[in-house]
Amino acid sequence: MEIIILGSGTAIPLADRASPSIAIFIEDQFLLMDIGPGTVRQLALAGLSHEDIDYIGISHFHPDHTADLIHLFFATRHPPILKRRKPFTIIGPKGLNEFLKLLRRPYGKWLDLPAGLMKIEELNTEEKDKKEFDNFKVLSAPLNHSPHSIGLRIEDNSGRVIVYSGDTGYCEAIVDLARGADLLILESSFPEGEEVEGHLTPSQAGDIATRSGVKRLFLTHCYPECLRSERETQCRKTYQGDLILATDLMSLSV
């Protein structure tokens, strides 16, 4: 699996960090994890096209993780794009159909797509769930952030595993979901001493990685307070394995 970090930031606008979004390539399939504001443009900066997305995974419904669905749908309606656009699937928490229905309400027909072009797959927000696709499967679990927050475990046909937390506070569910993963992509929102309910500090993220026995830990979704802190030092208090600090447009292989 190949990964490109499109946005390593948060809801706070920063010149060098876009809102959350990650491109994952599994054989010939293009999976986009979250689609925060500016993602469609970040795709272009990375040399990618929104037209080629096969799947979009949504971790929860907060604006910094979903806002560019508006841009994506509107851009897709452009006649030359619509003519050649292949069907795609959005995977997300239970309530996704209703969320998209309400999202389209203020824009009228301008976000409507032809029947059959977009498929919706909802995942349980009360317990673990599983969906299988052509080249990968997704396992999900409800996490400690909002009523609709889920973590996503992506496993390809060769058994390689990426786990993406979206936003979460410390909980046993993310430890269990991440167990033995090749790469764990965790939020790391606030530094020690400035903890916020429903989010992780670097040391908490490190503890999750250690307890779940992952091969590599990838910290992203850092608010300015965390960027100004010694993130790596804090994480190393609880985790001694392979550690990567996310930046926009960086790439890696799993």
MOTAPE-V73892 format. One line per field, one symbol per residue. phi: phi as a letter, one per 30 degrees, with the letter a starting at -180 (. if undefined). psi: psi as a letter, one per 40 degrees, with the letter a starting at -180 (. if undefined). A space follows every 50 residues. Layout:
phi=???
psi=???
This chain:
phi=.cbbddbccbdddbdcbddeabcbcchccccccibdejddddedddicbd dcdcbbccdacdedcbededdddddddeeddddcdddbbccadejdeded ddddedchddcdceejdbccbccdccadbabcbecabbcbadccbbdcdb cbccbddcjdbccbdhcaddadddddddeiddbcccdbdbdejbdbeibc ceddddddddddiddbcbcbhcdeedddcdeddddddbbcddbbcdbdid bacb
psi=hihhhdheaaehhidehiihhhhhhhbehhhhhigihedddddddefihd dehdihhhdieideeededdddddddehdddddehiiihhhaiheddddd dddedeebeeehiihedhihhiihediiihhhadeiihhiihigcidehi ihhhhieeeihhhhdahiihiddddddeheidhhhiigdiihefihheii iddddddddddefidihhhafhiddddeigdddddedeheahhhhiihei iii.
